Amino acid sequence: MSFRDSQSAVESVFREESGKILATLIRVIGDFDLAEEAMQDAFAQAMSHWPETGVPENPAAWIVTASRRKAIDRIRRRKTRTEKEPELERYLGARNPPKWSDDDFEPEDDDPLRLIFTCCHPALKPEAQVALTLRTLGGLSTPEIARAFLMPEPTLAQRIVRAKKKIRDAKIPYRVPPQEKLQERLPMVLAVLYLIFNEGYSATSGDALVRRELCAEAIRLGRLLCKRLPQEPEGWGLLALMLLQDSRGAARTDEEGLLLTLEEQDRSVWDRTAIEEGLRVLDQAMQLRRAGAYQIQAAIAALHAVSPSAEDTDWKQIALLYDRLLELRPSPVVELNRAVALAMVEGWRSGLDRMDELGATGRLEEYHLFHAARADLQRRLGEYEEALEAYRRALALTSNQAEKRFLERRMAEISD
């Protein structure tokens, strides 16, 4: 096997399996840093090993087994350096390496769910909960998360370090909490799940617009959560929302990887199976008769999913749903989306006026989609100089190469 082929295989396993592998390692080892270090060592070993031996039949299991050995090696090295460090006593017991068996490292379906509840423990600050979950379960790098949060990389790195230390020092249990504590923990878990999905649906950085493995993992975790909490309508609402949005994944870029807007997409490529499941799940959520923000967003996605074209979409109903969403979860991004819907109902000028009012508040000045949306309406109105300025601002604010190419294409269209 060539080095390039083996490298591609390692990268594929890391992309698709690292979150689940790390969740299993943390369950068994009981320490975030040691689990991460062991997994990184195992992937490095695979990079040098697989070109000679070939990709194993079960690559993820190979990585787990190698991680187990690497963890024990690291513990032994720590013991050699000093036998007096208190932290080693947790691992070494009576000065012996832990007696882990391969069976201990058998992945369990609940491992990622346990991890997300641990990362979202109320003892951690909300921003730390999100950052740690995206780093461990989402598999995002520290620079990627820092860009998503619009903060310096060292600040974000310290936030993650402090969160891990808090989990260790406070002995936060690695488990799904008991039923009586689930209610208070659920909102943050749902929020983080949706962040993982969104990072897959519209990647913060990189060449690809979509990272399907993150979308798939968020949906899988959503199903697990609904199975555990069948009477929680917002869990079902979030699952419906992710399914309906994910159904458009294959149509969001053309053959050259260029982004396609909702208006430009070939709707025959949309995944009808995912749409049908999403509609069923949304109906299940609504039958519980406790409306929430995720259910409303899913209802908006459903209206898009059942419309044969952008022109035939019930934009008036979508605008009304955004009104309700603003009541439940007010935010400038929701106001922006409402302005887009109203532009489809009342006309481009009306939508642009609303966006300008929103822009005057300064709350979306660093949000590239705000400038891209304004540019789109200005383009439609024939205000090309203003549109070019807005497109340039959007271009400067995005790190995703697919989005950059889309914005450059729009600029070229109105510059000719």
C-alpha positions as CSV (number, residue, x, y, z in Angstrom):
1,M,0.0,0.0,0.0
2,S,1.3,3.5,-0.9
3,F,2.0,6.1,1.8
4,R,-0.7,8.3,0.3
5,D,-3.3,5.6,0.4
6,S,-2.5,4.8,4.0
7,Q,-2.5,8.5,5.0
8,S,-5.9,8.9,3.4
9,A,-7.2,5.9,5.4
10,V,-5.8,7.3,8.7
11,E,-7.3,10.7,8.0
12,S,-10.7,9.0,7.2
13,V,-10.7,7.0,10.4
14,F,-9.8,10.2,12.4
15,R,-12.5,12.2,10.7
16,E,-15.2,9.6,11.1
17,E,-14.3,7.8,14.3
18,S,-12.1,9.9,16.5
19,G,-15.0,11.3,18.6
20,K,-16.4,7.8,19.4
21,I,-12.9,6.4,20.0
22,L,-12.0,9.2,22.4
23,A,-15.3,8.8,24.2
24,T,-14.5,5.1,24.8
25,L,-11.0,5.9,25.9
26,I,-12.1,8.6,28.4
27,R,-14.7,6.1,29.9
28,V,-12.1,3.5,30.5
29,I,-9.0,5.7,31.3
30,G,-10.9,8.3,33.2
31,D,-8.7,11.2,32.2
32,F,-9.2,13.6,29.2
33,D,-5.6,14.4,28.6
34,L,-4.2,10.9,28.9
35,A,-6.9,9.6,26.6
36,E,-6.2,12.3,24.0
37,E,-2.5,11.8,24.1
38,A,-2.9,8.0,23.8
39,M,-5.2,8.4,20.8
40,Q,-2.8,10.8,19.1
41,D,0.1,8.4,19.6
42,A,-2.0,5.6,18.1
43,F,-2.9,7.6,15.0
44,A,0.8,8.6,14.6
45,Q,1.7,4.9,14.8
46,A,-0.9,4.0,12.2
47,M,0.7,6.6,9.8
48,S,4.0,4.7,10.0
49,H,2.6,1.2,10.4
50,W,-0.2,0.9,7.8
51,P,1.9,1.6,4.7
52,E,3.8,-1.6,5.5
53,T,1.1,-3.8,6.9
54,G,-2.0,-2.5,5.1
55,V,-5.1,-1.0,6.6
56,P,-6.6,-3.4,9.2
57,E,-10.0,-4.9,8.6
58,N,-11.4,-2.8,11.5
59,P,-9.3,0.4,11.6
60,A,-11.2,1.9,14.5
61,A,-10.6,-1.2,16.7
62,W,-6.9,-1.1,15.8
63,I,-6.7,2.5,16.9
64,V,-8.5,1.7,20.2
65,T,-6.2,-1.3,20.9
66,A,-3.1,0.8,20.1
67,S,-4.4,3.6,22.3
68,R,-4.7,1.2,25.2
69,R,-1.0,0.2,24.8
70,K,0.1,3.8,24.4
71,A,-1.8,4.9,27.6
72,I,0.0,2.2,29.6
73,D,3.3,3.2,28.1
74,R,2.7,6.8,29.1
75,I,1.7,5.8,32.6
76,R,4.9,3.7,33.0
77,R,7.0,6.6,31.7
78,R,5.4,8.9,34.3
79,K,6.1,6.4,37.0
80,T,9.7,6.2,36.0
81,R,10.2,10.0,36.2
82,T,8.7,10.1,39.7
83,E,6.7,7.8,41.9
84,K,5.6,10.6,44.1
85,E,3.3,12.6,41.9
86,P,-0.2,12.4,43.4
87,E,-1.9,12.3,40.0
88,L,-0.2,9.0,39.2
89,E,-1.8,7.3,42.2
90,R,-5.2,7.5,40.4
91,Y,-3.8,5.5,37.6
92,L,-1.2,3.2,39.2
93,G,-2.9,2.2,42.4
94,A,-0.3,0.0,44.2
95,R,2.4,1.3,41.8
96,N,1.3,-1.1,39.0
97,P,-0.1,-0.2,35.6
98,P,-3.9,-0.6,35.3
99,K,-5.1,-4.1,34.4
100,W,-7.1,-3.0,31.4
101,S,-8.3,-5.8,29.1
102,D,-9.4,-5.4,25.5
103,D,-13.0,-6.0,26.6
104,D,-12.8,-2.8,28.7
105,F,-12.2,-0.9,25.5
106,E,-15.2,-2.3,23.6
107,P,-17.0,0.8,22.3
108,E,-20.5,1.3,23.8
109,D,-23.3,3.2,22.1
110,D,-23.7,5.5,25.2
111,D,-20.0,6.5,25.3
112,P,-20.5,9.7,23.2
113,L,-23.6,10.5,25.2
114,R,-21.8,10.1,28.5
115,L,-19.0,12.3,27.2
116,I,-21.3,15.1,26.1
117,F,-23.1,15.2,29.5
118,T,-19.7,15.3,31.2
119,C,-18.6,18.1,29.0
120,C,-21.8,20.0,29.7
121,H,-21.8,19.6,33.4
122,P,-23.2,22.7,35.2
123,A,-19.9,23.0,37.2
124,L,-18.3,24.3,34.0
125,K,-18.9,27.7,32.5
126,P,-21.2,27.5,29.4
127,E,-18.5,28.7,27.0
128,A,-16.2,26.0,28.4
129,Q,-18.8,23.3,28.0
130,V,-19.2,24.2,24.3
131,A,-15.5,24.5,23.6
132,L,-14.6,21.2,25.3
133,T,-17.4,19.2,23.6
134,L,-16.4,20.5,20.2
135,R,-12.8,19.7,20.9
136,T,-13.3,16.1,22.2
137,L,-16.5,14.9,20.6
138,G,-16.7,17.0,17.5
139,G,-13.0,16.5,16.8
140,L,-12.4,20.1,15.9
141,S,-9.0,21.6,16.4
142,T,-8.3,24.4,18.8
143,P,-7.8,26.9,16.0
144,E,-11.1,25.9,14.3
145,I,-13.0,26.4,17.6
146,A,-11.2,29.7,18.2
147,R,-12.2,31.0,14.8
148,A,-15.8,29.9,15.4
149,F,-15.9,31.8,18.7
150,L,-14.0,34.8,17.2
151,M,-11.4,34.7,20.0
152,P,-7.6,34.4,20.2
153,E,-6.4,30.8,20.0
154,P,-4.4,30.9,23.3
155,T,-7.5,32.1,25.2
156,L,-9.6,29.3,23.8
157,A,-6.8,26.8,24.6
158,Q,-6.7,27.9,28.2
159,R,-10.4,27.6,28.5
160,I,-10.3,24.0,27.4
161,V,-7.4,23.3,29.8
162,R,-9.3,24.8,32.7
163,A,-12.4,22.8,31.9
164,K,-10.5,19.5,31.9
165,K,-8.8,20.4,35.2
166,K,-12.3,21.2,36.7
167,I,-13.6,17.8,35.6
168,R,-10.6,16.1,37.1
169,D,-10.4,18.1,40.4
170,A,-14.2,18.1,41.0
171,K,-14.4,14.3,40.1
172,I,-17.3,15.0,37.8
173,P,-18.7,11.6,36.9
174,Y,-18.5,10.3,33.4
175,R,-22.2,9.3,32.9
176,V,-25.6,10.3,31.7
177,P,-27.1,11.9,34.8
178,P,-30.1,10.4,36.6
179,Q,-33.6,11.2,35.5
180,E,-34.2,13.9,38.1
181,K,-31.2,15.9,36.9
182,L,-31.7,15.5,33.2
183,Q,-34.1,18.5,32.9
184,E,-31.5,21.1,34.0
185,R,-28.8,19.6,31.9
186,L,-30.7,19.1,28.7
187,P,-30.8,22.6,27.2
188,M,-27.0,22.9,27.1
189,V,-26.6,19.4,25.7
190,L,-29.1,20.2,22.9
191,A,-27.3,23.5,22.2
192,V,-23.9,21.8,21.9
193,L,-25.3,19.0,19.7
194,Y,-26.6,21.6,17.3
195,L,-23.3,23.4,17.3
196,I,-21.6,20.1,16.3
197,F,-24.2,19.6,13.6
198,N,-23.7,23.2,12.3
199,E,-20.0,22.8,12.2
200,G,-20.6,19.8,10.0
201,Y,-23.3,21.6,7.9
202,S,-21.3,24.8,7.3
203,A,-17.7,24.2,8.3
204,T,-16.0,27.2,10.0
205,S,-12.8,26.7,7.9
206,G,-11.2,24.3,5.5
207,D,-11.8,23.5,1.8
208,A,-15.1,21.7,2.2
209,L,-18.4,23.4,3.0
210,V,-19.9,20.3,4.5
211,R,-18.3,17.8,7.0
212,R,-20.8,15.0,6.7
213,E,-19.3,12.9,9.5
214,L,-20.0,15.6,12.1
215,C,-23.6,15.9,10.8
216,A,-24.0,12.1,11.0
217,E,-22.6,12.0,14.5
218,A,-24.8,14.8,15.8
219,I,-27.9,13.1,14.3
220,R,-26.8,9.7,15.8
221,L,-26.4,11.4,19.3
222,G,-29.8,13.1,18.8
223,R,-31.4,9.7,18.2
224,L,-29.8,8.3,21.3
225,L,-31.0,11.3,23.4
226,C,-34.6,10.9,22.1
227,K,-34.5,7.2,23.0
228,R,-33.4,8.1,26.5
229,L,-35.9,11.0,26.8
230,P,-38.9,10.2,24.7
231,Q,-41.1,12.8,26.5
232,E,-38.8,15.7,25.7
233,P,-40.3,17.6,22.7
234,E,-37.2,19.8,22.1
235,G,-35.0,16.7,21.8
236,W,-37.3,15.5,19.0
237,G,-37.5,19.0,17.6
238,L,-33.7,19.2,17.3
239,L,-33.5,15.8,15.7
240,A,-36.2,16.8,13.2
241,L,-34.3,20.0,12.4
242,M,-31.0,18.2,11.9
243,L,-32.6,15.6,9.6
244,L,-34.4,18.2,7.5
245,Q,-31.3,20.4,7.1
246,D,-29.0,17.4,6.4
247,S,-31.4,16.2,3.7
248,R,-30.1,19.1,1.5
249,G,-26.4,18.2,2.1
250,A,-25.7,16.6,-1.3
251,A,-27.3,19.5,-3.2
252,R,-25.4,22.4,-1.4
253,T,-22.4,22.3,-3.7
254,D,-21.9,21.7,-7.4
255,E,-19.5,19.2,-9.0
256,E,-16.6,21.6,-8.5
257,G,-17.4,22.1,-4.8
258,L,-18.9,25.6,-5.3
259,L,-21.6,26.6,-2.8
260,L,-25.2,26.6,-4.2
261,T,-27.9,28.7,-2.5
262,L,-31.2,27.3,-1.5
263,E,-32.6,29.0,-4.6
264,E,-30.0,27.4,-6.9
265,Q,-30.1,23.8,-5.5
266,D,-31.5,20.9,-7.5
267,R,-34.3,19.8,-5.1
268,S,-34.5,16.4,-6.8
269,V,-31.1,15.6,-5.2
270,W,-32.5,16.2,-1.7
271,D,-32.7,13.1,0.4
272,R,-36.4,12.2,0.5
273,T,-35.9,9.5,3.1
274,A,-34.3,12.0,5.5
275,I,-37.1,14.5,4.8
276,E,-39.8,11.9,5.5
277,E,-38.1,10.9,8.7
278,G,-37.7,14.5,9.7
279,L,-41.4,15.3,9.1
280,R,-42.4,12.2,11.2
281,V,-40.1,13.2,14.0
282,L,-41.4,16.8,14.0
283,D,-45.0,15.5,14.2
284,Q,-43.9,13.4,17.2
285,A,-42.5,16.5,18.9
286,M,-45.6,18.5,18.2
287,Q,-47.9,15.8,19.7
288,L,-46.2,16.5,23.0
289,R,-47.7,20.0,22.9
290,R,-44.8,22.0,24.4
291,A,-43.6,24.2,21.6
292,G,-39.9,25.2,21.7
293,A,-37.3,26.9,19.6
294,Y,-36.0,23.8,18.0
295,Q,-39.5,22.7,17.0
296,I,-40.1,26.1,15.4
297,Q,-36.8,25.9,13.5
298,A,-37.7,22.4,12.3
299,A,-41.1,23.7,11.1
300,I,-39.3,26.3,9.1
301,A,-37.0,23.7,7.6
302,A,-40.1,21.5,6.9
303,L,-41.7,24.3,4.8
304,H,-38.5,24.5,2.7
305,A,-38.4,20.7,2.4
306,V,-41.9,20.3,1.0
307,S,-41.7,23.2,-1.4
308,P,-41.0,22.4,-5.1
309,S,-39.0,25.6,-5.5
310,A,-37.9,28.8,-3.7
311,E,-40.6,30.8,-5.4
312,D,-43.3,28.3,-4.3
313,T,-42.2,28.4,-0.7
314,D,-44.7,29.7,1.9
315,W,-42.5,32.6,2.9
316,K,-45.3,34.4,4.7
317,Q,-45.7,31.4,7.1
318,I,-41.9,31.3,7.5
319,A,-41.9,34.9,8.5
320,L,-44.6,34.2,11.1
321,L,-42.6,31.3,12.5
322,Y,-39.6,33.6,12.8
323,D,-41.8,36.1,14.7
324,R,-42.6,33.2,17.2
325,L,-39.0,32.2,17.3
326,L,-38.0,35.8,18.3
327,E,-40.4,35.6,21.2
328,L,-38.9,32.4,22.5
329,R,-35.2,32.9,21.6
330,P,-34.5,36.5,20.5
331,S,-31.2,37.0,18.7
332,P,-29.8,39.2,15.9
333,V,-29.3,36.1,13.7
334,V,-33.0,35.3,14.0
335,E,-33.9,38.9,13.1
336,L,-31.7,38.6,10.0
337,N,-33.4,35.4,8.9
338,R,-36.8,37.1,9.4
339,A,-35.6,40.0,7.3
340,V,-34.7,37.6,4.5
341,A,-38.1,35.9,4.7
342,L,-39.9,39.3,4.6
343,A,-37.8,40.3,1.6
344,M,-39.4,37.3,-0.2
345,V,-42.8,38.4,0.9
346,E,-42.7,42.2,0.7
347,G,-39.9,42.8,-1.8
348,W,-36.1,43.3,-1.8
349,R,-36.2,46.9,-0.7
350,S,-38.3,46.1,2.4
351,G,-35.9,43.3,3.4
352,L,-32.8,45.5,2.8
353,D,-34.3,48.3,4.9
354,R,-34.8,45.9,7.8
355,M,-31.3,44.6,7.4
356,D,-29.9,48.2,7.5
357,E,-31.8,48.8,10.7
358,L,-30.3,45.6,12.2
359,G,-26.9,46.6,10.9
360,A,-27.1,50.0,12.6
361,T,-27.1,48.2,16.0
362,G,-23.6,46.8,15.3
363,R,-24.5,43.4,16.6
364,L,-23.8,41.5,13.4
365,E,-20.8,43.5,12.2
366,E,-18.5,40.5,12.5
367,Y,-21.0,38.0,11.1
368,H,-20.2,37.2,7.5
369,L,-23.6,36.0,6.5
370,F,-25.1,39.3,7.5
371,H,-23.0,41.1,4.9
372,A,-23.6,38.3,2.3
373,A,-27.3,38.6,2.8
374,R,-27.2,42.4,2.4
375,A,-25.0,42.0,-0.7
376,D,-27.5,39.6,-2.2
377,L,-30.4,42.0,-1.9
378,Q,-28.3,44.9,-3.2
379,R,-27.3,42.8,-6.2
380,R,-31.0,42.0,-6.9
381,L,-31.8,45.7,-6.7
382,G,-29.0,46.6,-9.1
383,E,-27.0,48.5,-6.5
384,Y,-23.8,46.8,-7.6
385,E,-21.2,49.1,-6.0
386,E,-22.8,48.7,-2.6
387,A,-23.2,45.0,-3.2
388,L,-19.5,44.7,-4.0
389,E,-18.5,46.5,-0.8
390,A,-20.7,44.1,1.3
391,Y,-19.4,41.0,-0.5
392,R,-15.8,42.2,0.3
393,R,-16.7,42.5,3.9
394,A,-18.3,39.0,4.0
395,L,-15.2,37.6,2.2
396,A,-12.9,39.1,4.8
397,L,-14.9,37.5,7.6
398,T,-15.1,33.9,6.4
399,S,-12.4,31.2,6.7
400,N,-14.3,28.5,4.7
401,Q,-12.8,28.2,1.2
402,A,-16.1,27.0,-0.4
403,E,-17.9,30.1,0.9
404,K,-15.0,32.3,-0.2
405,R,-15.2,30.9,-3.8
406,F,-19.0,31.5,-3.7
407,L,-18.6,35.1,-2.7
408,E,-15.8,35.7,-5.3
409,R,-18.1,34.2,-8.0
410,R,-20.9,36.6,-7.0
411,M,-18.5,39.5,-7.1
412,A,-17.2,38.5,-10.6
413,E,-20.8,38.3,-11.8
414,I,-21.6,41.9,-10.9
415,S,-18.2,43.2,-11.9
416,D,-18.5,42.2,-15.6
